Amino acid sequence: MSAIDFKVIKNDRDSAARLCSLTTPHGRIDTPIFMPVGTQATVKAMTPEELCEIGAQIILANTYHLYIRPGHKLMERMGGLHAFMHWDRPILTDSGGFQVFSLGELRKISEEGVRFQSHLDGSPHFISPENAVAIQEALGGDIIMCFDECPPYPAEYDYVRRSAELTTRWAGRCKEAKRRDDQALFGIVQGGMHRDLREQSANDLRALGFDGYALGGLSVGEEKGLMYEIMGYCAPFLPFDKPRYVMGIGAPEDLIEGINSGFDMFDCVMPTRNARNGMLFTANGSMNIKNALYAEDNSPIDGECACYVCKNYSRAYLRHLFRSGEILASRLNTWHNLYYYLSLMADARKAIAEDRFSQFRREFYAKRQELGTRG
């Protein structure tokens, strides 16, 4: 029996977009949904109470980073992630596969798993599919992910084929290793930018049977059009009655295209990382608050935004905070960016419920085309 209950509530009339509910041991999630990334058991610059206030229903935590520091066994002794970070809503933990991929020369992949050196101190470590599941069970997330290999882009066809086949074998081992009944396990579809390998990977994972299915290996350097093509191609191969998750894509237009293709869940560090670098998201595109253009601009970031920041602070003040190196700049910028992302998802859900997602999508792009990207 699955640890989650997933229901498709409504399909959009003119697209593959769908409105769903996903109930976990820590509460219900309405999809489509964006998951703020709490890499090290914190969404940078935000308290859990603030995340709830802006509408975060679920967050993502990173297995690799929490395994390295403070360690999954310590986390387990502290009552798991929920108790440790004071978050009582759902949590998804990724498997650490992408982070291990990003270590490059510091890791060595074999059939058994991955040997790697810590990015912090160079100490040697080994993660197998069985270890990845055990670590995530200790962390205690509501949804855990199979360990996978994320191939680079571009890569030779034969390498990507072998990588996808290894990911499938590892997925089978993850399923065998899973012990907790209160966590859902998602399989991860790989296959690079090759349609036949993606289809084979999806079919192999369906045969194994998982609580949900994710699309991995995107946003690794490929052009946007190819990313969208792969999303649209893969969605029909994933079970209709299970959650569909695209991992690590994060520009607002990426989310819109993912929803349009029939996916339900998304995550990315983009809104939080960009906030710390002074890049803010608005209905009309992005703006760089560092720009001298805003030095005496008394208007809010986005006149259409109802967030706390836009209600109370000017562009001029936010620019001043950023250029002065004030911590409050990261706090306020992050608040706004996450509010924008979560509101975009809420608006998309409303549009699907009202059979007008295609119109919503057109209007989303029209605003950007008409006014352009600023700063």
C-alpha positions as CSV (number, residue, x, y, z in Angstrom):
1,M,0.0,0.0,0.0
2,S,1.3,3.4,-0.9
3,A,2.2,6.0,1.8
4,I,0.5,8.7,-0.4
5,D,-3.0,9.1,-1.8
6,F,-3.0,10.7,-5.3
7,K,-6.1,11.9,-7.1
8,V,-6.5,13.6,-10.5
9,I,-9.3,16.1,-9.9
10,K,-9.5,17.7,-13.3
11,N,-7.9,17.7,-16.7
12,D,-7.6,20.9,-18.6
13,R,-9.8,21.0,-21.7
14,D,-7.2,22.2,-24.2
15,S,-3.9,20.9,-22.8
16,A,-2.3,18.1,-20.8
17,A,-2.3,20.2,-17.7
18,R,-4.1,18.7,-14.7
19,L,-5.3,19.6,-11.2
20,C,-4.5,16.9,-8.6
21,S,-4.3,16.3,-4.9
22,L,-1.4,14.5,-3.2
23,T,-2.0,13.5,0.4
24,T,1.0,12.5,2.5
25,P,1.5,11.6,6.2
26,H,2.2,15.3,6.9
27,G,-0.7,16.8,4.9
28,R,-2.2,17.4,1.5
29,I,-0.5,19.1,-1.5
30,D,-2.5,20.7,-4.3
31,T,-0.7,20.3,-7.7
32,P,0.7,21.7,-9.8
33,I,3.1,22.8,-7.1
34,F,6.6,24.3,-6.8
35,M,8.8,23.0,-4.0
36,P,11.2,25.5,-2.4
37,V,14.6,23.9,-2.0
38,G,15.9,23.5,1.6
39,T,19.2,22.0,0.7
40,Q,20.6,21.9,4.2
41,A,17.4,21.6,6.2
42,T,16.6,25.2,5.6
43,V,15.2,27.3,2.8
44,K,17.8,30.0,2.8
45,A,16.7,33.3,4.4
46,M,13.2,32.0,5.3
47,T,11.7,30.6,8.5
48,P,9.2,27.8,8.4
49,E,6.4,30.1,9.5
50,E,7.2,32.5,6.7
51,L,7.1,29.7,4.2
52,C,3.7,28.7,5.4
53,E,2.6,32.3,5.2
54,I,3.5,32.6,1.5
55,G,1.8,29.3,0.6
56,A,4.6,26.6,0.6
57,Q,2.9,23.2,0.8
58,I,6.0,21.0,0.5
59,I,9.7,21.6,0.5
60,L,12.7,19.7,-0.8
61,A,15.8,18.7,1.2
62,N,19.0,17.3,-0.1
63,T,20.2,13.9,0.8
64,Y,23.8,14.4,-0.2
65,H,24.4,17.6,1.8
66,L,22.6,16.3,4.9
67,Y,24.5,13.0,4.8
68,I,27.8,15.0,4.7
69,R,26.7,17.4,7.4
70,P,25.3,17.0,10.0
71,G,24.9,13.3,9.1
72,H,21.7,11.2,8.7
73,K,22.2,9.3,12.0
74,L,22.3,12.5,14.0
75,M,19.2,13.6,12.1
76,E,17.5,10.4,13.0
77,R,18.4,10.8,16.7
78,M,16.9,14.3,16.6
79,G,13.6,12.9,15.4
80,G,14.1,13.3,11.6
81,L,13.9,16.3,9.4
82,H,10.5,17.5,10.4
83,A,11.4,17.8,14.1
84,F,14.9,19.0,13.4
85,M,13.9,22.0,11.2
86,H,10.5,22.7,12.8
87,W,8.5,22.0,9.6
88,D,5.3,20.1,10.0
89,R,4.3,20.0,6.3
90,P,5.4,17.5,3.7
91,I,9.1,17.0,2.7
92,L,10.6,15.4,-0.4
93,T,14.2,14.3,-0.2
94,D,16.2,13.9,-3.4
95,S,18.5,10.9,-3.6
96,G,21.8,12.8,-3.9
97,G,22.3,11.5,-7.5
98,F,22.5,14.9,-9.1
99,Q,24.9,16.3,-6.4
100,V,27.2,13.3,-6.9
101,F,27.0,13.9,-10.6
102,S,28.1,17.5,-10.1
103,L,31.2,16.4,-8.2
104,G,32.8,15.5,-11.5
105,E,36.3,14.1,-11.0
106,L,35.7,13.7,-7.3
107,R,33.5,10.6,-7.9
108,K,33.7,7.2,-9.5
109,I,30.6,5.3,-10.6
110,S,30.4,1.5,-10.6
111,E,27.6,-1.1,-10.6
112,E,27.6,-1.2,-6.8
113,G,27.3,2.6,-6.4
114,V,29.3,5.8,-6.3
115,R,32.6,6.4,-4.5
116,F,33.3,10.1,-4.0
117,Q,35.1,12.7,-2.0
118,S,33.3,15.2,0.2
119,H,33.2,18.7,-1.3
120,L,33.9,20.0,2.2
121,D,37.0,18.2,3.3
122,G,37.9,15.6,0.7
123,S,37.0,12.7,2.9
124,P,36.1,9.4,1.1
125,H,32.5,8.2,1.0
126,F,30.4,5.5,-0.8
127,I,26.7,5.6,-1.6
128,S,24.9,2.7,-3.1
129,P,21.2,2.5,-3.9
130,E,20.7,0.7,-0.6
131,N,22.6,3.4,1.3
132,A,20.6,6.2,-0.4
133,V,17.3,4.6,0.7
134,A,18.6,4.1,4.3
135,I,19.8,7.7,4.5
136,Q,16.5,9.0,3.3
137,E,14.6,6.7,5.7
138,A,16.7,8.2,8.5
139,L,15.9,11.7,7.3
140,G,12.2,10.9,7.4
141,G,10.8,12.7,4.3
142,D,7.3,11.9,3.1
143,I,8.6,11.2,-0.4
144,I,12.0,9.7,-1.1
145,M,13.7,9.2,-4.5
146,C,15.5,6.3,-6.1
147,F,19.3,6.7,-6.5
148,D,20.1,7.5,-10.1
149,E,22.9,8.4,-12.4
150,C,22.5,11.8,-14.1
151,P,24.4,11.8,-17.4
152,P,26.0,15.0,-18.7
153,Y,25.0,16.9,-21.8
154,P,26.1,16.4,-24.4
155,A,27.1,12.7,-24.0
156,E,27.7,9.8,-26.4
157,Y,24.5,7.7,-27.0
158,D,26.1,4.5,-25.7
159,Y,27.1,6.1,-22.5
160,V,23.6,7.5,-21.9
161,R,22.1,4.1,-22.7
162,R,24.3,2.4,-20.2
163,S,23.6,5.1,-17.7
164,A,19.8,4.7,-18.1
165,E,20.1,1.0,-17.7
166,L,22.2,1.4,-14.6
167,T,19.6,3.8,-13.2
168,T,16.9,1.1,-13.8
169,R,18.9,-1.6,-12.0
170,W,19.6,0.8,-9.1
171,A,15.8,1.6,-8.9
172,G,15.0,-2.0,-8.5
173,R,17.6,-2.3,-5.7
174,C,16.1,0.8,-4.0
175,K,12.6,-0.7,-4.1
176,E,14.0,-3.9,-2.5
177,A,15.8,-1.9,0.1
178,K,12.9,0.2,1.2
179,R,11.6,-0.7,4.7
180,R,9.4,2.2,5.9
181,D,5.7,2.1,5.0
182,D,5.1,5.8,5.7
183,Q,7.3,7.0,2.9
184,A,6.5,7.0,-0.8
185,L,9.3,6.0,-3.3
186,F,9.6,7.7,-6.7
187,G,11.5,6.3,-9.6
188,I,13.6,8.6,-11.8
189,V,13.4,8.4,-15.6
190,Q,16.8,9.0,-17.4
191,G,17.9,8.7,-21.0
192,G,19.4,12.1,-21.7
193,M,18.0,13.8,-24.8
194,H,17.3,10.5,-26.7
195,R,13.6,9.7,-27.1
196,D,14.0,6.0,-27.4
197,L,16.1,5.8,-24.2
198,R,13.6,8.0,-22.3
199,E,10.7,5.8,-23.5
200,Q,12.6,2.6,-22.5
201,S,13.5,4.0,-19.1
202,A,9.9,5.1,-18.4
203,N,8.6,1.7,-19.4
204,D,11.2,-0.2,-17.3
205,L,10.3,1.9,-14.2
206,R,6.6,1.4,-14.8
207,A,7.2,-2.3,-14.8
208,L,9.0,-2.1,-11.5
209,G,6.1,-0.1,-10.0
210,F,6.7,3.1,-7.9
211,D,4.5,5.5,-6.0
212,G,5.4,8.3,-8.4
213,Y,7.7,9.1,-11.3
214,A,10.2,11.8,-11.9
215,L,12.0,13.1,-14.9
216,G,15.7,13.6,-14.2
217,G,18.6,14.7,-16.3
218,L,17.1,18.0,-17.5
219,S,18.4,21.5,-17.2
220,V,22.0,20.2,-17.5
221,G,23.0,22.5,-20.4
222,E,20.6,21.6,-23.1
223,E,18.7,24.4,-24.9
224,K,15.2,25.2,-23.7
225,G,13.4,23.9,-26.8
226,L,15.0,20.5,-26.3
227,M,14.1,20.4,-22.7
228,Y,10.4,21.2,-23.5
229,E,10.4,18.6,-26.2
230,I,11.6,15.8,-23.8
231,M,9.1,16.8,-21.2
232,G,6.2,16.7,-23.7
233,Y,7.5,13.4,-25.1
234,C,7.9,11.6,-21.8
235,A,4.7,12.5,-20.0
236,P,2.5,10.1,-21.9
237,F,4.7,7.2,-20.9
238,L,4.2,7.8,-17.2
239,P,1.2,6.5,-15.3
240,F,-1.8,8.8,-15.4
241,D,-2.8,7.9,-11.9
242,K,0.6,8.7,-10.3
243,P,2.4,11.9,-9.5
244,R,4.7,13.2,-12.2
245,Y,7.7,15.3,-11.1
246,V,10.3,17.2,-13.2
247,M,13.5,17.6,-11.2
248,G,15.6,20.7,-11.0
249,I,13.9,23.0,-13.6
250,G,13.1,26.4,-12.4
251,A,12.6,29.4,-14.7
252,P,9.0,30.5,-14.6
253,E,8.5,29.5,-18.3
254,D,9.9,26.1,-17.6
255,L,7.2,25.5,-15.0
256,I,4.5,26.7,-17.3
257,E,5.7,24.3,-20.0
258,G,6.0,21.5,-17.6
259,I,2.4,22.0,-16.4
260,N,1.3,22.2,-20.1
261,S,3.0,18.8,-20.7
262,G,1.2,17.2,-17.8
263,F,3.6,17.3,-14.9
264,D,2.6,18.0,-11.3
265,M,5.7,18.8,-9.2
266,F,8.7,21.0,-9.7
267,D,11.8,22.2,-7.7
268,C,14.7,24.5,-8.3
269,V,17.1,26.7,-6.4
270,M,16.6,29.5,-8.9
271,P,14.2,31.7,-6.9
272,T,16.3,31.6,-3.8
273,R,19.7,31.7,-5.4
274,N,18.7,34.5,-7.8
275,A,17.3,36.5,-4.9
276,R,20.6,36.4,-3.1
277,N,22.2,37.7,-6.3
278,G,19.7,40.6,-6.8
279,M,17.6,39.0,-9.5
280,L,13.9,39.3,-8.9
281,F,11.0,37.8,-10.8
282,T,7.8,39.6,-11.9
283,A,4.8,39.1,-14.1
284,N,6.7,41.0,-16.8
285,G,10.0,39.2,-16.6
286,S,13.0,39.5,-14.4
287,M,14.7,42.6,-13.0
288,N,18.2,43.1,-11.6
289,I,17.7,45.2,-8.5
290,K,21.4,46.2,-8.6
291,N,20.7,48.4,-11.7
292,A,21.2,52.1,-11.2
293,L,17.9,52.6,-12.9
294,Y,16.2,51.8,-9.5
295,A,18.2,54.1,-7.3
296,E,15.3,56.6,-6.9
297,D,12.5,54.3,-7.9
298,N,9.8,54.5,-5.3
299,S,7.6,51.8,-6.8
300,P,7.3,48.2,-5.6
301,I,9.1,45.3,-7.4
302,D,5.9,44.3,-9.1
303,G,2.7,46.4,-9.0
304,E,0.6,43.2,-9.5
305,C,2.2,41.4,-6.6
306,A,0.5,41.1,-3.2
307,C,3.5,39.9,-1.2
308,Y,4.6,41.6,2.0
309,V,7.7,43.0,0.3
310,C,5.8,44.6,-2.6
311,K,3.3,46.1,-0.2
312,N,5.9,47.7,2.0
313,Y,9.2,48.3,0.3
314,S,10.4,50.3,-2.8
315,R,12.9,49.3,-5.5
316,A,15.1,52.0,-4.3
317,Y,15.2,50.6,-0.7
318,L,15.8,47.1,-1.9
319,R,18.7,48.3,-4.2
320,H,20.2,50.2,-1.2
321,L,20.0,47.1,1.0
322,F,21.6,44.9,-1.7
323,R,24.4,47.3,-2.5
324,S,25.1,47.8,1.3
325,G,25.5,44.0,1.8
326,E,22.6,43.9,4.3
327,I,21.3,40.5,5.3
328,L,17.8,42.0,5.0
329,A,18.3,42.2,1.2
330,S,18.5,38.4,0.9
331,R,15.5,38.0,3.2
332,L,13.2,40.3,1.4
333,N,14.3,39.3,-2.1
334,T,13.8,35.6,-1.3
335,W,10.4,36.3,0.2
336,H,9.3,38.0,-3.0
337,N,10.7,35.5,-5.4
338,L,9.2,32.5,-3.6
339,Y,5.9,34.3,-3.3
340,Y,5.9,34.9,-7.0
341,Y,6.6,31.2,-7.8
342,L,4.0,29.9,-5.4
343,S,1.4,32.4,-6.6
344,L,2.2,31.4,-10.2
345,M,1.4,27.8,-9.3
346,A,-1.8,28.9,-7.5
347,D,-2.9,30.9,-10.5
348,A,-2.1,27.9,-12.8
349,R,-4.3,25.6,-10.6
350,K,-7.1,28.1,-10.7
351,A,-6.8,28.3,-14.5
352,I,-6.9,24.5,-14.9
353,A,-10.0,24.3,-12.6
354,E,-11.7,26.8,-14.9
355,D,-10.7,25.2,-18.2
356,R,-8.6,28.1,-19.3
357,F,-5.0,27.0,-18.8
358,S,-4.1,27.5,-22.5
359,Q,-5.4,31.1,-22.2
360,F,-3.5,31.5,-19.0
361,R,-0.3,30.3,-20.7
362,R,-0.8,32.7,-23.6
363,E,-1.3,35.6,-21.3
364,F,1.8,34.7,-19.3
365,Y,3.9,35.0,-22.4
366,A,2.1,38.0,-23.7
367,K,3.0,40.1,-20.7
368,R,6.6,39.3,-21.1
369,Q,6.6,39.9,-24.8
370,E,4.8,43.2,-24.5
371,L,6.9,44.7,-21.7
372,G,10.1,42.7,-22.1
373,T,12.7,41.6,-19.5
374,R,13.9,44.6,-17.5
375,G,17.2,45.5,-16.0
